Amino acid sequence: PGKVGAVEQLKRTVLPSTRDRREKVVKVASLSIPQ
């Protein structure tokens, strides 16, 4: 059970961070595109 909890915690911390990073990249890209 301890291992599973650690894995779930890792997923929870890693996945949102990658999503945040992707959103940041999208924001930067949309800002850098001349309108």
CORVEN-V842379 format. One record per backbone hydrogen bond with DSSP energy under -0.5 kcal/mol. CO is the residue of the C=O (numbers start at 1). NH is the residue of the N-H. If there is no record, write none. Layout:
co,nh
CO,NH
CO,NH
This chain:
co,nh
1,5
2,6
3,7
4,8
5,9
6,10
7,11
8,12
9,13
10,14
11,15
12,16
13,17
14,18
15,19
16,20
17,21
18,22
19,23
20,24
21,25
22,26
23,27
24,28
25,29
26,30
27,31
28,32
29,33
32,34
